[in-house]
Amino acid sequence: MKRLLILFFLLGLALAANGAHATPIDLGERFPDLPLEAPRTPQARHYLGLPEGASFRLGDIPAEVVLVEVLNVLCPHCQKQTGPYNQLFRRIEDDPQT
């Protein structure tokens, strides 16, 4: 049991050290060009204008603007934000020139 606790502690330290080198994105900066897992359904890939593949980058999406919002499903504040995001989604769906 003691070894397991030490292992988890060391793993936590390693993960924390990795995150310490991360630089937050400032307002107006571009999102890092990271590989992301591709949508699993053909409909979702088509919606984003992506070909088949295991991964993609935001720059692969043929759009002038790509909005990225990271939400935590367990966060009550994030849950309240889903309403306005859904409204924005519907407005864009109704008029893509919005």
N, CA, C and O atoms as a Tinker XYZ file with bonds, in Angstrom:
   392  protein
     1  N      0.830000   -1.197000    0.000000    73     2
     2  CA     0.000000    0.000000    0.000000    64     1     3
     3  C      0.867000    1.251000    0.000000    63     2     4     5
     4  O      0.584000    2.220000   -0.704000    81     3
     5  N      1.926000    1.215000    0.798000    73     3     6
     6  CA     2.812000    2.361000    0.895000    64     5     7
     7  C      3.469000    2.644000   -0.462000    63     6     8     9
     8  O      3.610000    3.800000   -0.861000    81     7
     9  N      3.867000    1.577000   -1.168000    73     7    10
    10  CA     4.486000    1.744000   -2.483000    64     9    11
    11  C      3.510000    2.367000   -3.472000    63    10    12    13
    12  O      3.888000    3.212000   -4.284000    81    11
    13  N      2.257000    1.946000   -3.396000    73    11    14
    14  CA     1.237000    2.486000   -4.286000    64    13    15
    15  C      1.042000    3.979000   -4.037000    63    14    16    17
    16  O      0.933000    4.752000   -4.988000    81    15
    17  N      0.996000    4.388000   -2.789000    73    15    18
    18  CA     0.864000    5.811000   -2.459000    64    17    19
    19  C      2.064000    6.607000   -2.966000    63    18    20    21
    20  O      1.908000    7.707000   -3.496000    81    19
    21  N      3.255000    6.047000   -2.801000    73    19    22
    22  CA     4.460000    6.727000   -3.285000    64    21    23
    23  C      4.419000    6.837000   -4.804000    63    22    24    25
    24  O      4.791000    7.870000   -5.361000    81    23
    25  N      3.968000    5.776000   -5.481000    73    23    26
    26  CA     3.864000    5.801000   -6.937000    64    25    27
    27  C      2.915000    6.906000   -7.391000    63    26    28    29
    28  O      3.243000    7.668000   -8.301000    81    27
    29  N      1.738000    7.000000   -6.762000    73    27    30
    30  CA     0.783000    8.045000   -7.127000    64    29    31
    31  C      1.338000    9.437000   -6.827000    63    30    32    33
    32  O      1.114000   10.373000   -7.594000    81    31
    33  N      2.050000    9.571000   -5.732000    73    31    34
    34  CA     2.655000   10.855000   -5.395000    64    33    35
    35  C      3.672000   11.263000   -6.459000    63    34    36    37
    36  O      3.675000   12.406000   -6.916000    81    35
    37  N      4.532000   10.326000   -6.849000    73    35    38
    38  CA     5.542000   10.621000   -7.874000    64    37    39
    39  C      4.898000   10.906000   -9.227000    63    38    40    41
    40  O      5.353000   11.780000   -9.965000    81    39
    41  N      3.846000   10.174000   -9.548000    73    39    42
    42  CA     3.124000   10.433000  -10.789000    64    41    43
    43  C      2.521000   11.833000  -10.768000    63    42    44    45
    44  O      2.583000   12.552000  -11.766000    81    43
    45  N      1.943000   12.219000   -9.646000    73    43    46
    46  CA     1.393000   13.566000   -9.510000    64    45    47
    47  C      2.451000   14.638000   -9.661000    63    46    48    49
    48  O      2.213000   15.663000  -10.300000    81    47
    49  N      3.617000   14.413000   -9.081000    73    47    50
    50  CA     4.716000   15.369000   -9.232000    64    49    51
    51  C      5.147000   15.493000  -10.684000    63    50    52    53
    52  O      5.388000   16.595000  -11.177000    81    51
    53  N      5.243000   14.365000  -11.362000    73    51    54
    54  CA     5.651000   14.385000  -12.767000    64    53    55
    55  C      4.639000   15.143000  -13.615000    63    54    56    57
    56  O      5.021000   15.935000  -14.476000    81    55
    57  N      3.360000   14.909000  -13.379000    73    55    58
    58  CA     2.328000   15.608000  -14.142000    64    57    59
    59  C      2.309000   17.097000  -13.819000    63    58    60    61
    60  O      2.122000   17.921000  -14.713000    81    59
    61  N      2.500000   17.446000  -12.565000    73    59    62
    62  CA     2.526000   18.857000  -12.174000    64    61    63
    63  C      3.721000   19.562000  -12.796000    63    62    64    65
    64  O      3.607000   20.706000  -13.236000    81    63
    65  N      4.857000   18.894000  -12.834000    73    63    66
    66  CA     6.052000   19.496000  -13.438000    64    65    67
    67  C      5.842000   19.721000  -14.921000    63    66    68    69
    68  O      6.302000   20.724000  -15.466000    81    67
    69  N      5.158000   18.806000  -15.579000    73    67    70
    70  CA     4.890000   18.959000  -17.003000    64    69    71
    71  C      3.982000   20.162000  -17.247000    63    70    72    73
    72  O      4.212000   20.928000  -18.184000    81    71
    73  N      2.962000   20.336000  -16.423000    73    71    74
    74  CA     2.050000   21.459000  -16.572000    64    73    75
    75  C      2.676000   22.788000  -16.211000    63    74    76    77
    76  O      2.212000   23.831000  -16.672000    81    75
    77  N      3.716000   22.776000  -15.398000    73    75    78
    78  CA     4.363000   24.023000  -14.985000    64    77    79
    79  C      5.048000   24.712000  -16.152000    63    78    80    81
    80  O      5.244000   25.927000  -16.122000    81    79
    81  N      5.413000   23.962000  -17.171000    73    79    82
    82  CA     6.081000   24.551000  -18.330000    64    81    83
    83  C      5.093000   25.103000  -19.347000    63    82    84    85
    84  O      5.489000   25.797000  -20.284000    81    83
    85  N      3.828000   24.805000  -19.173000    73    83    86
    86  CA     2.822000   25.276000  -20.114000    64    85    87
    87  C      2.639000   26.779000  -19.964000    63    86    88    89
    88  O      2.644000   27.311000  -18.854000    81    87
    89  N      2.480000   27.447000  -21.079000    73    87    90
    90  CA     2.260000   28.885000  -21.080000    64    89    91
    91  C      0.804000   29.148000  -21.436000    63    90    92    93
    92  O      0.346000   28.707000  -22.490000    81    91
    93  N      0.068000   29.854000  -20.587000    73    91    94
    94  CA    -1.327000   30.150000  -20.913000    64    93    95
    95  C     -1.421000   31.000000  -22.180000    63    94    96    97
    96  O     -0.513000   31.763000  -22.508000    81    95
    97  N     -2.527000   30.850000  -22.869000    73    95    98
    98  CA    -2.772000   31.631000  -24.076000    64    97    99
    99  C     -3.335000   32.977000  -23.653000    63    98   100   101
   100  O     -4.291000   33.036000  -22.879000    81    99
   101  N     -2.757000   34.046000  -24.148000    73    99   102
   102  CA    -3.265000   35.385000  -23.857000    64   101   103
   103  C     -4.402000   35.734000  -24.805000    63   102   104   105
   104  O     -4.563000   35.116000  -25.857000    81   103
   105  N     -5.175000   36.719000  -24.423000    73   103   106
   106  CA    -6.272000   37.205000  -25.245000    64   105   107
   107  C     -5.746000   37.600000  -26.618000    63   106   108   109
   108  O     -4.772000   38.345000  -26.723000    81   107
   109  N     -6.379000   37.108000  -27.654000    73   107   110
   110  CA    -5.983000   37.450000  -29.014000    64   109   111
   111  C     -4.937000   36.534000  -29.620000    63   110   112   113
   112  O     -4.665000   36.610000  -30.818000    81   111
   113  N     -4.344000   35.666000  -28.801000    73   111   114
   114  CA    -3.347000   34.737000  -29.340000    64   113   115
   115  C     -4.039000   33.555000  -30.008000    63   114   116   117
   116  O     -5.175000   33.209000  -29.683000    81   115
   117  N     -3.330000   32.949000  -30.944000    73   115   118
   118  CA    -3.859000   31.774000  -31.627000    64   117   119
   119  C     -3.738000   30.541000  -30.741000    63   118   120   121
   120  O     -2.806000   30.411000  -29.949000    81   119
   121  N     -4.696000   29.651000  -30.894000    73   119   122
   122  CA    -4.675000   28.374000  -30.187000    64   121   123
   123  C     -3.517000   27.549000  -30.743000    63   122   124   125
   124  O     -3.286000   27.565000  -31.952000    81   123
   125  N     -2.792000   26.835000  -29.902000    73   123   126
   126  CA    -1.670000   26.023000  -30.402000    64   125   127
   127  C     -2.136000   25.005000  -31.446000    63   126   128   129
   128  O     -3.236000   24.461000  -31.347000    81   127
   129  N     -1.304000   24.760000  -32.425000    73   127   130
   130  CA    -1.636000   23.843000  -33.512000    64   129   131
   131  C     -1.403000   22.402000  -33.064000    63   130   132   133
   132  O     -0.477000   21.733000  -33.523000    81   131
   133  N     -2.262000   21.941000  -32.160000    73   131   134
   134  CA    -2.134000   20.608000  -31.572000    64   133   135
   135  C     -2.939000   19.592000  -32.373000    63   134   136   137
   136  O     -3.990000   19.931000  -32.917000    81   135
   137  N     -2.464000   18.357000  -32.454000    73   135   138
   138  CA    -3.301000   17.322000  -33.072000    64   137   139
   139  C     -4.444000   16.965000  -32.120000    63   138   140   141
   140  O     -4.223000   16.741000  -30.930000    81   139
   141  N     -5.652000   16.916000  -32.649000    73   139   142
   142  CA    -6.843000   16.600000  -31.865000    64   141   143
   143  C     -7.487000   15.338000  -32.421000    63   142   144   145
   144  O     -7.345000   15.032000  -33.605000    81   143
   145  N     -8.187000   14.615000  -31.574000    73   143   146
   146  CA    -8.882000   13.412000  -32.035000    64   145   147
   147  C    -10.006000   13.813000  -32.979000    63   146   148   149
   148  O    -10.804000   14.696000  -32.666000    81   147
   149  N    -10.062000   13.168000  -34.125000    73   147   150
   150  CA   -11.084000   13.485000  -35.124000    64   149   151
   151  C    -12.454000   13.012000  -34.651000    63   150   152   153
   152  O    -12.555000   12.033000  -33.912000    81   151
   153  N    -13.510000   13.708000  -35.078000    73   151   154
   154  CA   -14.857000   13.239000  -34.750000    64   153   155
   155  C    -15.062000   11.820000  -35.277000    63   154   156   157
   156  O    -14.521000   11.450000  -36.320000    81   155
   157  N    -15.832000   11.046000  -34.559000    73   155   158
   158  CA   -16.008000    9.635000  -34.919000    64   157   159
   159  C    -17.053000    9.414000  -35.999000    63   158   160   161
   160  O    -16.971000    8.448000  -36.756000    81   159
   161  N    -18.036000   10.305000  -36.074000    73   159   162
   162  CA   -19.101000   10.083000  -37.054000    64   161   163
   163  C    -18.816000   10.852000  -38.341000    63   162   164   165
   164  O    -18.230000   11.934000  -38.308000    81   163
   165  N    -19.232000   10.290000  -39.468000    73   163   166
   166  CA   -19.057000   11.004000  -40.739000    64   165   167
   167  C    -19.789000   12.348000  -40.742000    63   166   168   169
   168  O    -19.311000   13.313000  -41.338000    81   167
   169  N    -20.952000   12.414000  -40.073000    73   167   170
   170  CA   -21.719000   13.664000  -40.031000    64   169   171
   171  C    -20.931000   14.770000  -39.325000    63   170   172   173
   172  O    -20.903000   15.912000  -39.784000    81   171
   173  N    -20.298000   14.425000  -38.216000    73   171   174
   174  CA   -19.525000   15.426000  -37.471000    64   173   175
   175  C    -18.301000   15.865000  -38.268000    63   174   176   177
   176  O    -17.958000   17.047000  -38.273000    81   175
   177  N    -17.637000   14.925000  -38.944000    73   175   178
   178  CA   -16.485000   15.293000  -39.778000    64   177   179
   179  C    -16.937000   16.189000  -40.926000    63   178   180   181
   180  O    -16.272000   17.169000  -41.263000    81   179
   181  N    -18.080000   15.840000  -41.525000    73   179   182
   182  CA   -18.603000   16.647000  -42.632000    64   181   183
   183  C    -18.937000   18.060000  -42.138000    63   182   184   185
   184  O    -18.632000   19.042000  -42.815000    81   183
   185  N    -19.558000   18.161000  -40.969000    73   183   186
   186  CA   -19.919000   19.469000  -40.404000    64   185   187
   187  C    -18.686000   20.361000  -40.270000    63   186   188   189
   188  O    -18.749000   21.564000  -40.527000    81   187
   189  N    -17.560000   19.760000  -39.864000    73   187   190
   190  CA   -16.320000   20.524000  -39.694000    64   189   191
   191  C    -15.518000   20.635000  -40.984000    63   190   192   193
   192  O    -14.503000   21.330000  -41.025000    81   191
   193  N    -15.970000   19.949000  -42.046000    73   191   194
   194  CA   -15.244000   19.996000  -43.311000    64   193   195
   195  C    -13.958000   19.195000  -43.286000    63   194   196   197
   196  O    -12.986000   19.550000  -43.952000    81   195
   197  N    -13.948000   18.117000  -42.520000    73   195   198
   198  CA   -12.736000   17.313000  -42.363000    64   197   199
   199  C    -12.841000   16.007000  -43.137000    63   198   200   201
   200  O    -13.913000   15.405000  -43.196000    81   199
   201  N    -11.738000   15.565000  -43.730000    73   199   202
   202  CA   -11.728000   14.245000  -44.355000    64   201   203
   203  C    -11.619000   13.165000  -43.280000    63   202   204   205
   204  O    -11.429000   13.470000  -42.102000    81   203
   205  N    -11.740000   11.913000  -43.688000    73   203   206
   206  CA   -11.556000   10.822000  -42.724000    64   205   207
   207  C    -10.132000   10.836000  -42.208000    63   206   208   209
   208  O     -9.203000   11.204000  -42.927000    81   207
   209  N     -9.968000   10.441000  -40.976000    73   207   210
   210  CA    -8.645000   10.386000  -40.373000    64   209   211
   211  C     -8.767000   10.244000  -38.876000    63   210   212   213
   212  O     -9.830000   10.484000  -38.304000    81   211
   213  N     -7.684000    9.857000  -38.246000    73   211   214
   214  CA    -7.684000    9.648000  -36.802000    64   213   215
   215  C     -7.542000   10.957000  -36.041000    63   214   216   217
   216  O     -8.021000   11.080000  -34.913000    81   215
   217  N     -6.884000   11.937000  -36.656000    73   215   218
   218  CA    -6.679000   13.211000  -35.963000    64   217   219
   219  C     -6.767000   14.363000  -36.958000    63   218   220   221
   220  O     -6.759000   14.162000  -38.173000    81   219
   221  N     -6.851000   15.574000  -36.415000    73   219   222
   222  CA    -6.877000   16.787000  -37.226000    64   221   223
   223  C     -6.310000   17.922000  -36.392000    63   222   224   225
   224  O     -6.096000   17.775000  -35.188000    81   223
   225  N     -6.072000   19.037000  -37.027000    73   223   226
   226  CA    -5.641000   20.259000  -36.343000    64   225   227
   227  C     -6.679000   21.339000  -36.638000    63   226   228   229
   228  O     -7.364000   21.278000  -37.659000    81   227
   229  N     -6.799000   22.313000  -35.762000    73   227   230
   230  CA    -7.811000   23.354000  -35.969000    64   229   231
   231  C     -7.634000   24.040000  -37.316000    63   230   232   233
   232  O     -8.614000   24.449000  -37.939000    81   231
   233  N     -6.396000   24.168000  -37.768000    73   231   234
   234  CA    -6.131000   24.789000  -39.065000    64   233   235
   235  C     -6.674000   23.992000  -40.234000    63   234   236   237
   236  O     -6.780000   24.521000  -41.341000    81   235
   237  N     -7.025000   22.724000  -40.013000    73   235   238
   238  CA    -7.601000   21.885000  -41.071000    64   237   239
   239  C     -9.065000   22.215000  -41.330000    63   238   240   241
   240  O     -9.609000   21.836000  -42.367000    81   239
   241  N     -9.705000   22.913000  -40.408000    73   239   242
   242  CA   -11.123000   23.256000  -40.557000    64   241   243
   243  C    -11.224000   24.453000  -41.501000    63   242   244   245
   244  O    -10.661000   25.512000  -41.220000    81   243
   245  N    -11.938000   24.293000  -42.622000    73   243   246
   246  CA   -12.036000   25.382000  -43.592000    64   245   247
   247  C    -13.036000   26.456000  -43.143000    63   246   248   249
   248  O    -14.137000   26.556000  -43.683000    81   247
   249  N    -12.639000   27.245000  -42.158000    73   247   250
   250  CA   -13.507000   28.303000  -41.640000    64   249   251
   251  C    -12.655000   29.524000  -41.328000    63   250   252   253
   252  O    -11.474000   29.413000  -40.999000    81   251
   253  N    -13.273000   30.679000  -41.436000    73   251   254
   254  CA   -12.572000   31.924000  -41.129000    64   253   255
   255  C    -12.280000   32.033000  -39.634000    63   254   256   257
   256  O    -11.217000   32.501000  -39.227000    81   255
   257  N    -13.245000   31.592000  -38.825000    73   255   258
   258  CA   -13.114000   31.660000  -37.370000    64   257   259
   259  C    -13.535000   30.313000  -36.786000    63   258   260   261
   260  O    -14.545000   29.739000  -37.193000    81   259
   261  N    -12.758000   29.818000  -35.838000    73   259   262
   262  CA   -13.107000   28.596000  -35.110000    64   261   263
   263  C    -13.138000   28.963000  -33.631000    63   262   264   265
   264  O    -12.136000   29.412000  -33.076000    81   263
   265  N    -14.281000   28.770000  -33.003000    73   263   266
   266  CA   -14.448000   29.076000  -31.588000    64   265   267
   267  C    -14.173000   27.814000  -30.780000    63   266   268   269
   268  O    -14.799000   26.777000  -30.999000    81   267
   269  N    -13.233000   27.912000  -29.845000    73   267   270
   270  CA   -12.901000   26.787000  -28.972000    64   269   271
   271  C    -13.254000   27.191000  -27.548000    63   270   272   273
   272  O    -12.738000   28.181000  -27.028000    81   271
   273  N    -14.122000   26.431000  -26.932000    73   271   274
   274  CA   -14.498000   26.684000  -25.546000    64   273   275
   275  C    -14.346000   25.377000  -24.793000    63   274   276   277
   276  O    -14.908000   24.358000  -25.192000    81   275
   277  N    -13.602000   25.400000  -23.725000    73   275   278
   278  CA   -13.384000   24.202000  -22.922000    64   277   279
   279  C    -14.281000   24.289000  -21.694000    63   278   280   281
   280  O    -14.177000   25.220000  -20.895000    81   279
   281  N    -15.154000   23.314000  -21.561000    73   279   282
   282  CA   -16.092000   23.283000  -20.446000    64   281   283
   283  C    -15.881000   22.019000  -19.632000    63   282   284   285
   284  O    -15.474000   20.984000  -20.159000    81   283
   285  N    -16.162000   22.117000  -18.346000    73   283   286
   286  CA   -16.123000   20.964000  -17.454000    64   285   287
   287  C    -17.569000   20.581000  -17.164000    63   286   288   289
   288  O    -18.326000   21.388000  -16.623000    81   287
   289  N    -17.956000   19.374000  -17.512000    73   287   290
   290  CA   -19.353000   18.967000  -17.338000    64   289   291
   291  C    -19.790000   18.932000  -15.880000    63   290   292   293
   292  O    -20.988000   18.931000  -15.599000    81   291
   293  N    -18.851000   18.903000  -14.954000    73   291   294
   294  CA   -19.195000   18.882000  -13.531000    64   293   295
   295  C    -19.234000   20.279000  -12.915000    63   294   296   297
   296  O    -19.626000   20.434000  -11.758000    81   295
   297  N    -18.836000   21.278000  -13.666000    73   295   298
   298  CA   -18.772000   22.653000  -13.167000    64   297   299
   299  C    -20.135000   23.331000  -13.331000    63   298   300   301
   300  O    -20.634000   23.422000  -14.453000    81   299
   301  N    -20.753000   23.811000  -12.243000    73   299   302
   302  CA   -22.071000   24.440000  -12.366000    64   301   303
   303  C    -22.039000   25.724000  -13.197000    63   302   304   305
   304  O    -23.015000   26.032000  -13.882000    81   303
   305  N    -20.952000   26.468000  -13.151000    73   303   306
   306  CA   -20.845000   27.688000  -13.953000    64   305   307
   307  C    -20.758000   27.339000  -15.438000    63   306   308   309
   308  O    -21.348000   28.014000  -16.282000    81   307
   309  N    -20.017000   26.283000  -15.742000    73   307   310
   310  CA   -19.904000   25.821000  -17.128000    64   309   311
   311  C    -21.257000   25.340000  -17.641000    63   310   312   313
   312  O    -21.612000   25.584000  -18.794000    81   311
   313  N    -22.005000   24.661000  -16.788000    73   311   314
   314  CA   -23.323000   24.164000  -17.183000    64   313   315
   315  C    -24.249000   25.324000  -17.534000    63   314   316   317
   316  O    -25.042000   25.221000  -18.470000    81   315
   317  N    -24.154000   26.432000  -16.789000    73   315   318
   318  CA   -24.985000   27.605000  -17.077000    64   317   319
   319  C    -24.599000   28.245000  -18.406000    63   318   320   321
   320  O    -25.444000   28.847000  -19.068000    81   319
   321  N    -23.339000   28.123000  -18.803000    73   319   322
   322  CA   -22.867000   28.715000  -20.053000    64   321   323
   323  C    -23.359000   27.962000  -21.280000    63   322   324   325
   324  O    -23.329000   28.503000  -22.385000    81   323
   325  N    -23.812000   26.720000  -21.106000    73   323   326
   326  CA   -24.215000   25.947000  -22.279000    64   325   327
   327  C    -25.410000   26.571000  -22.992000    63   326   328   329
   328  O    -25.524000   26.447000  -24.211000    81   327
   329  N    -26.298000   27.234000  -22.264000    73   327   330
   330  CA   -27.450000   27.895000  -22.894000    64   329   331
   331  C    -27.029000   28.931000  -23.922000    63   330   332   333
   332  O    -27.446000   28.846000  -25.077000    81   331
   333  N    -26.206000   29.916000  -23.535000    73   331   334
   334  CA   -25.750000   30.901000  -24.520000    64   333   335
   335  C    -24.962000   30.276000  -25.678000    63   334   336   337
   336  O    -25.069000   30.736000  -26.815000    81   335
   337  N    -24.175000   29.237000  -25.399000    73   335   338
   338  CA   -23.428000   28.590000  -26.488000    64   337   339
   339  C    -24.374000   27.888000  -27.454000    63   338   340   341
   340  O    -24.150000   27.904000  -28.664000    81   339
   341  N    -25.425000   27.275000  -26.928000    73   339   342
   342  CA   -26.410000   26.640000  -27.806000    64   341   343
   343  C    -27.149000   27.678000  -28.637000    63   342   344   345
   344  O    -27.451000   27.430000  -29.804000    81   343
   345  N    -27.446000   28.842000  -28.052000    73   343   346
   346  CA   -28.086000   29.919000  -28.811000    64   345   347
   347  C    -27.175000   30.394000  -29.939000    63   346   348   349
   348  O    -27.632000   30.598000  -31.064000    81   347
   349  N    -25.900000   30.569000  -29.644000    73   347   350
   350  CA   -24.940000   30.978000  -30.668000    64   349   351
   351  C    -24.873000   29.927000  -31.775000    63   350   352   353
   352  O    -24.862000   30.273000  -32.956000    81   351
   353  N    -24.831000   28.657000  -31.405000    73   351   354
   354  CA   -24.796000   27.575000  -32.391000    64   353   355
   355  C    -26.014000   27.645000  -33.307000    63   354   356   357
   356  O    -25.879000   27.538000  -34.526000    81   355
   357  N    -27.209000   27.825000  -32.726000    73   355   358
   358  CA   -28.433000   27.897000  -33.535000    64   357   359
   359  C    -28.413000   29.104000  -34.465000    63   358   360   361
   360  O    -28.843000   29.003000  -35.614000    81   359
   361  N    -27.921000   30.243000  -33.987000    73   359   362
   362  CA   -27.845000   31.436000  -34.844000    64   361   363
   363  C    -26.923000   31.201000  -36.029000    63   362   364   365
   364  O    -27.230000   31.598000  -37.153000    81   363
   365  N    -25.802000   30.559000  -35.775000    73   363   366
   366  CA   -24.861000   30.275000  -36.863000    64   365   367
   367  C    -25.461000   29.251000  -37.818000    63   366   368   369
   368  O    -25.291000   29.368000  -39.032000    81   367
   369  N    -26.159000   28.253000  -37.291000    73   367   370
   370  CA   -26.809000   27.259000  -38.145000    64   369   371
   371  C    -27.862000   27.918000  -39.030000    63   370   372   373
   372  O    -27.980000   27.591000  -40.211000    81   371
   373  N    -28.632000   28.853000  -38.453000    73   371   374
   374  CA   -29.685000   29.532000  -39.209000    64   373   375
   375  C    -29.112000   30.461000  -40.266000    63   374   376   377
   376  O    -29.675000   30.586000  -41.354000    81   375
   377  N    -27.995000   31.115000  -39.956000    73   375   378
   378  CA   -27.374000   32.060000  -40.889000    64   377   379
   379  C    -25.858000   31.963000  -40.762000    63   378   380   381
   380  O    -25.268000   32.645000  -39.924000    81   379
   381  N    -25.216000   31.125000  -41.581000    73   379   382
   382  CA   -23.765000   30.946000  -41.476000    64   381   383
   383  C    -22.963000   32.234000  -41.668000    63   382   384   385
   384  O    -21.791000   32.279000  -41.294000    81   383
   385  N    -23.556000   33.270000  -42.235000    73   383   386
   386  CA   -22.852000   34.541000  -42.423000    64   385   387
   387  C    -22.843000   35.390000  -41.163000    63   386   388   389
   388  O    -22.241000   36.463000  -41.145000    81   387
   389  N    -23.508000   34.920000  -40.101000    73   387   390
   390  CA   -23.595000   35.651000  -38.834000    64   389   391
   391  C    -22.229000   35.981000  -38.293000    63   390   392
   392  O    -22.117000   36.596000  -37.232000    81   391
